[in-house]
Amino acid sequence: MAKTNNNETKKGMGLHARRILAYIVLIIISFFCLFWFYVMFINATRSKGELKAGFTAVPSHFLLTNWNNLVHGTLPIWSGMINSLIISGCAAVLCTYFSTMTAYAIHAYEFKLKKYIYPFILMIMMIPTQVTALGFIKLVNGMNLMDSFIPLIVPSIASPVVFFYMKQYMESALPMSLIEAARIDGAGEFYTFNRIVMPLMKPAIAVQAIFTFVSNWNNYFTPALILHDDKKKTLPILIAQLRAADWLKFDMGQVYVMITFSILPVIVVYLILSKHIVQGIALGSVKG
């Protein structure tokens, strides 16, 4: 009996030690993740001369000066913010809705070639954007859609990555018995999807909405190929233009202020949808 108690005590101490170790590792990882945000904010408060002198952990007093120089400069900062919000917001809504609908069709219906469609969609995930860029630009140019947001929003409807995640989530959290019960009660397919399936998918939708929003918000490659008018450009393009300015006019303090300014909407979106993230990721990673 005493031996059993000793074994249980040792197991409890081992579990406690592993938990402490896990917390320590998480604290260290969190520190290194957040440290660079702190560095960015500190550098946003410093002047060009102070930045050349090297890093310091103490904030300076040039934040408003850098901001005024940025706002009254040649780059259309506010229009860039609005453009990024329009593209990222529309892409996040369309991508999550239609990718969820596609995953629901694969999950809930039986039809010919179903077993081939799913791996085909997953194969598309492996094709880099850069491979199809030339053909995409020729298509956009042929349709007279250059300097338009449409080529940056509409293609986001088809997202194999979001589809795959939604399909995995449905296998964990959407029983077919619920769908069949709705059909027996006389609910139409669109009613079932919009009123029953979508509410159950809220955690997964929140996670993928954040990822899609951030992905489009940070996207530089495709918008740089499509948007040439300064009033249509997004924030990543404007940041690159500011960074590539002539050395005599280049002000790193403005760059840090603009980067800080550009991540604020991402933080807001994350805070709004954060309560669904843990549940969405946990269920989306479990099958069956």
VOGU-3710 file (C-alpha; in Angstrom, 3 decimals, decimal comma):
1> maktnnnetk> 0,000/0,000/0,000  2,818/2,365/0,936  4,614/1,449/-2,289  1,540/2,319/-4,319  1,252/5,687/-2,576  4,922/6,390/-3,299  4,418/5,596/-6,997  1,383/7,886/-7,161  3,349/10,631/-5,425  6,214/10,263/-7,903
11> kgmglharri> 3,791/10,367/-10,838  2,156/13,491/-9,410  5,526/15,178/-8,926  6,561/14,177/-12,456  3,364/15,631/-13,904  3,849/18,812/-11,888  7,452/19,132/-13,088  6,428/18,637/-16,736  3,713/21,267/-16,330  6,202/23,762/-14,882
21> layivliiis> 8,627/23,008/-17,722  5,849/23,532/-20,279  4,978/26,907/-18,732  8,628/27,972/-18,778  8,976/27,034/-22,454  5,754/28,864/-23,338  6,893/31,973/-21,460  10,221/31,953/-23,308  8,504/31,500/-26,687  5,993/34,258/-25,897
31> ffclfwfyvm> 8,822/36,576/-24,881  10,686/36,103/-28,156  7,446/36,548/-30,143  6,474/39,765/-28,368  9,986/41,176/-28,054  10,132/42,172/-31,715  6,859/44,083/-31,398  8,423/45,979/-28,508  11,512/46,716/-30,617  9,278/47,970/-33,423
41> finatrskge> 7,357/50,281/-31,092  10,551/51,613/-29,500  12,070/52,337/-32,923  8,850/54,103/-33,973  9,479/56,637/-31,175  13,049/57,401/-32,243  14,524/59,785/-34,787  16,682/58,895/-37,769  19,843/59,925/-35,919  18,952/57,901/-32,827
51> lkagftavps> 18,267/54,823/-34,930  21,681/55,125/-36,544  23,255/55,246/-33,077  21,943/51,759/-32,223  19,114/50,134/-30,304  18,008/51,189/-26,846  15,210/49,741/-24,722  14,011/53,179/-23,611  11,373/54,940/-25,780  12,207/58,336/-27,219
61> hflltnwnnl> 9,915/61,306/-27,906  9,808/61,435/-31,710  6,687/59,316/-32,212  4,402/62,239/-33,100  7,138/63,824/-35,216  7,578/60,628/-37,232  3,805/60,302/-37,561  3,377/63,886/-38,793  6,191/63,455/-41,296  4,577/60,265/-42,546
71> vhgtlpiwsg> 1,037/61,653/-42,823  2,155/64,872/-44,518  4,519/63,068/-46,859  3,948/62,039/-50,460  2,471/58,594/-49,761  -1,340/58,244/-49,462  -1,327/56,428/-46,116  -5,040/56,656/-45,354  -6,142/55,498/-48,785  -3,664/52,621/-48,478
81> minsliisgc> -5,262/51,635/-45,157  -8,766/51,771/-46,672  -7,664/49,764/-49,722  -6,100/47,080/-47,537  -9,228/46,912/-45,368  -11,518/46,546/-48,400  -9,431/43,811/-50,019  -8,686/41,890/-46,821  -12,204/42,186/-45,403  -13,979/41,139/-48,607
91> aavlctyfst> -11,505/38,310/-49,206  -11,929/36,998/-45,651  -15,750/36,988/-45,905  -15,937/35,414/-49,364  -13,170/32,903/-48,718  -14,580/31,560/-45,462  -18,171/31,406/-46,733  -17,566/29,675/-50,050  -14,787/27,423/-48,753  -17,149/26,304/-45,981
101> mtayaihaye> -19,847/25,690/-48,585  -17,447/23,598/-50,694  -16,354/21,587/-47,667  -20,005/21,046/-46,738  -20,772/19,739/-50,225  -17,919/17,221/-50,014  -18,869/16,274/-46,458  -22,650/15,978/-46,779  -23,300/14,710/-50,309  -22,531/11,511/-52,153
111> fklkkyiypf> -21,847/11,840/-55,875  -19,671/10,411/-58,603  -15,993/11,349/-58,610  -16,242/12,566/-55,003  -13,213/10,529/-53,988  -11,195/12,200/-56,778  -12,310/15,793/-56,188  -11,010/15,949/-52,625  -7,389/14,951/-53,453  -7,513/17,149/-56,563
121> ilmimmiptq> -8,325/20,195/-54,443  -5,524/19,275/-52,040  -3,087/19,024/-54,964  -3,858/22,651/-55,847  -2,507/23,615/-52,400  0,956/22,557/-53,558  1,077/25,006/-56,499  2,952/28,211/-55,513  1,364/31,543/-56,412  4,503/32,583/-58,295
131> vtalgfiklv> 4,084/29,695/-60,765  0,695/30,940/-61,968  1,490/34,661/-61,708  2,370/35,222/-65,376  -0,799/33,595/-66,687  -2,860/35,388/-64,051  -1,474/38,797/-65,048  -2,145/38,105/-68,748  -5,721/37,130/-67,890  -6,265/40,226/-65,749
141> ngmnlmdsfi> -4,767/42,471/-68,424  -6,927/40,854/-71,117  -10,046/41,513/-69,015  -9,027/45,166/-68,455  -8,972/44,680/-64,689  -5,571/46,199/-63,954  -5,698/48,727/-61,098  -8,847/47,028/-59,858  -9,575/45,237/-56,578  -11,622/42,523/-58,309
151> plivpsiasp> -8,623/40,296/-59,254  -7,468/40,472/-55,628  -10,856/39,626/-54,081  -12,702/37,225/-56,394  -9,944/34,533/-56,655  -9,935/34,284/-52,860  -13,285/32,478/-53,116  -11,359/29,332/-54,059  -8,971/28,573/-51,192  -7,836/24,941/-50,939
161> vvffymkqym> -6,184/25,569/-47,560  -9,364/26,935/-45,975  -11,402/24,179/-47,625  -9,140/21,496/-46,147  -9,375/22,981/-42,649  -13,160/23,293/-42,853  -13,483/19,718/-44,078  -11,423/18,462/-41,130  -13,482/20,538/-38,714  -16,771/19,193/-40,098
171> esalpmslie> -15,631/15,620/-39,611  -15,098/16,456/-35,933  -18,017/18,750/-35,143  -20,776/18,270/-37,731  -22,646/14,933/-37,418  -24,573/13,785/-40,487  -27,526/12,906/-38,237  -28,103/16,614/-37,643  -28,221/17,348/-41,371  -30,513/14,407/-42,025
181> aaridgagef> -32,851/15,546/-39,216  -33,056/18,998/-40,824  -33,913/17,424/-44,190  -36,611/15,264/-42,611  -38,139/18,386/-41,039  -38,396/19,908/-44,511  -35,477/22,375/-44,362  -33,995/23,320/-47,723  -30,309/22,837/-48,464  -29,413/26,531/-48,320
191> ytfnrivmpl> -31,474/26,987/-45,159  -29,681/24,034/-43,564  -26,303/25,407/-44,545  -26,904/29,023/-43,524  -28,982/28,482/-40,361  -27,629/25,203/-38,970  -24,182/24,473/-40,390  -22,733/27,997/-40,335  -23,516/28,653/-36,629  -21,891/25,332/-35,701
201> mkpaiavqai> -18,832/26,327/-37,739  -18,321/29,674/-35,977  -15,028/28,737/-34,244  -13,527/27,415/-37,481  -14,847/30,380/-39,460  -13,307/32,791/-36,938  -9,905/31,085/-37,178  -9,873/31,020/-40,960  -11,252/34,562/-41,193  -8,277/35,777/-39,144
211> ftfvsnwnny> -5,764/33,787/-41,182  -7,292/34,902/-44,487  -7,506/38,522/-43,389  -3,880/38,559/-42,242  -2,701/36,743/-45,370  -4,361/39,291/-47,662  -3,378/42,196/-45,426  0,304/41,246/-45,654  0,167/40,254/-49,322  2,660/42,243/-51,358
221> ftpalilhdd> 3,385/40,066/-54,387  0,032/39,970/-56,208  -1,157/43,537/-55,426  2,209/44,872/-56,594  1,584/43,246/-59,980  -2,005/44,490/-60,288  -2,108/47,934/-58,636  -0,100/50,791/-60,161  -2,148/53,852/-59,233  -0,925/55,308/-55,918
231> kkktlpilia> -4,509/55,807/-54,734  -5,251/52,091/-55,269  -2,123/50,701/-53,619  -2,237/48,762/-50,344  -0,137/49,338/-47,235  2,529/46,654/-47,957  3,237/48,322/-51,319  3,461/51,758/-49,706  5,790/50,420/-47,002  8,042/48,980/-49,708
241> qlraadwlkf> 8,005/52,319/-51,553  8,896/54,180/-48,379  11,692/51,705/-47,641  13,062/52,042/-51,185  13,241/55,850/-51,085  16,428/57,734/-51,879  19,000/57,415/-49,089  19,089/61,166/-48,482  15,292/61,225/-48,003  15,045/57,852/-46,281
251> dmgqvyvmit> 13,776/57,996/-42,698  13,692/54,675/-40,847  11,604/56,228/-38,075  8,758/56,764/-40,550  9,084/53,164/-41,716  8,678/51,851/-38,166  5,701/54,148/-37,562  4,049/52,944/-40,752  4,633/49,292/-39,874  3,167/49,903/-36,402
261> fsilpvivvy> 0,209/51,661/-38,010  -0,303/48,769/-40,439  -0,544/46,041/-37,786  -3,221/47,770/-35,686  -6,198/46,464/-37,739  -4,800/42,937/-37,522  -4,653/43,211/-33,739  -8,243/44,513/-33,636  -9,510/41,632/-35,796  -7,656/39,139/-33,618
271> lilskhivqg> -9,108/40,581/-30,406  -12,643/40,466/-31,816  -12,401/36,823/-32,912  -9,868/35,498/-30,394  -12,419/33,734/-28,162  -13,100/31,254/-30,972  -9,469/30,544/-31,877  -8,564/27,886/-29,299  -11,782/25,937/-29,826  -11,500/26,216/-33,594
281> ialgsvkg> -7,904/25,039/-33,783  -8,479/22,199/-31,280  -11,492/20,740/-33,085  -10,027/21,377/-36,522  -6,998/19,265/-35,680  -9,020/16,269/-34,440  -10,520/13,825/-36,879  -13,380/11,533/-35,934
//
